[in-house]
Amino acid sequence: MYDYGVALRRFDKLIRWTARKYQVLGHHHLMPQDIQAEGYLVLVRCCQRFPPYRTGFARFFKRSWYNRLKDLSRFSHRQARDGVTVEIPETLVDERFLPSDNLRSRISELKHRVSPLAFKFLRLFTQPNEAVTQAAWRDFCRKNKLAGLGIKVTGFKKFRIRPKHVQTVLGIPPVLGRKLLRELKQSNQQQKER
């Protein structure tokens, strides 16, 4: 067994320094005080486990401490990857993201001027259902993964629902999707001119 007082005097600065360093570098979601407390726990365990006939306590402690920091980092990254499912009550839905009354009236006026498929496309784009949102989320996650691998990708910073996500849900080819968008733009321009 190693003397606790001697160990604390020798390695207190190292524990504090590594706690600040790892917090600044963003390796942990813990506060520096929590990381520092982990360091003191590792120091106590090392003092208890260190055989009295051996020399080289510094190497024994540093190896244990850095292994513990790696474990903490792995645990925090694993928690971040797993994620947490949170139910959002309807009362917390932000009204800014819902279509305004003016937009709803313009959409209803377009109903009789465009084809039924174009109106369905517009309705899903302005008021996306769960399938459209999931398609957009899958695309967003895919782009983030590619950006994380160093591949040049656009649109990975902001989550947006795009016309291609509606096309995917409706099962229409891109050529027909572009045709529907042109039809909607032309009818909207005609509506504005009146």
C-alpha positions, -999 to 999 in steps of 0.1 A, spaced: 0 0 0 12 35 -9 10 65 14 -21 87 6 -5 119 17 26 115 -4 5 105 -34 -18 135 -30 12 159 -28 28 143 -59 -2 140 -82 -27 167 -72 -14 191 -98 -15 164 -125 -51 156 -117 -62 192 -117 -44 199 -150 -58 168 -168 -93 177 -156 -91 212 -170 -74 200 -202 -100 173 -209 -129 197 -202 -114 224 -225 -109 199 -253 -145 188 -250 -138 151 -244 -163 149 -215 -197 161 -207 -187 163 -171 -177 194 -152 -139 198 -144 -147 192 -107 -163 158 -115 -133 148 -135 -111 159 -107 -131 139 -82 -127 108 -105 -89 114 -104 -89 114 -66 -108 82 -66 -84 66 -90 -55 78 -68 -70 62 -37 -76 29 -55 -41 29 -68 -27 36 -33 -47 6 -20 -38 -18 -48 -1 -9 -51 21 -37 -38 44 -27 -10 75 -44 -25 72 -26 -59 86 7 -71 73 30 -98 41 42 -83 40 72 -107 38 50 -138 12 28 -121 -10 58 -112 -6 76 -145 -15 45 -165 -46 39 -143 -57 76 -145 -53 79 -183 -72 46 -188 -100 59 -166 -101 91 -187 -104 70 -218 -133 51 -203 -151 83 -194 -146 96 -229 -159 63 -244 -189 63 -221 -198 99 -230 -195 93 -267 -215 61 -265 -243 81 -246 -242 107 -273 -245 81 -301 -273 62 -284 -294 94 -279 -324 99 -258 -360 97 -270 -381 126 -257 -418 129 -262 -428 165 -271 -463 175 -260 -484 193 -285 -485 224 -263 -447 229 -268 -449 229 -306 -438 263 -318 -465 282 -337 -439 299 -360 -434 266 -378 -470 260 -385 -485 276 -417 -501 310 -412 -538 317 -420 -527 336 -451 -507 307 -463 -536 283 -456 -560 305 -476 -536 307 -506 -531 269 -505 -568 263 -505 -572 287 -535 -546 267 -554 -566 235 -548 -589 241 -578 -561 254 -601 -536 226 -599 -538 188 -604 -547 166 -574 -511 152 -573 -496 187 -573 -520 198 -545 -511 167 -525 -474 175 -530 -479 211 -518 -500 200 -488 -473 175 -477 -445 201 -482 -462 229 -462 -477 206 -436 -454 175 -435 -466 143 -419 -445 119 -399 -433 100 -430 -420 131 -446 -403 142 -414 -386 108 -410 -374 108 -446 -359 143 -440 -343 132 -408 -327 101 -424 -313 123 -451 -300 148 -425 -283 120 -405 -268 106 -436 -253 140 -445 -239 144 -410 -223 110 -412 -207 118 -445 -195 152 -432 -180 135 -402 -161 112 -425 -146 142 -442 -167 140 -474 -178 174 -488 -215 177 -483 -240 206 -482 -270 209 -460 -257 190 -430 -258 218 -405 -296 226 -407 -325 202 -406 -349 211 -435 -377 194 -453 -370 197 -490 -392 188 -521 -371 156 -526 -383 143 -492 -419 147 -503 -411 130 -536 -396 101 -518 -427 96 -496 -451 100 -526 -429 76 -546 -427 99 -576 -396 102 -599 -376 134 -598 -387 144 -633 -424 144 -623 -414 162 -590 -399 190 -610 -429 192 -633 -452 195 -602 -431 222 -588 -432 242 -621 -470 237 -622 -473 251 -586 -450 281 -594 -470 290 -625 -503 288 -608 -490 308 -579 -478 335 -603 -511 336 -620 -529 339 -586 -506 368 -576 -513 387 -609 -550 386 -603 
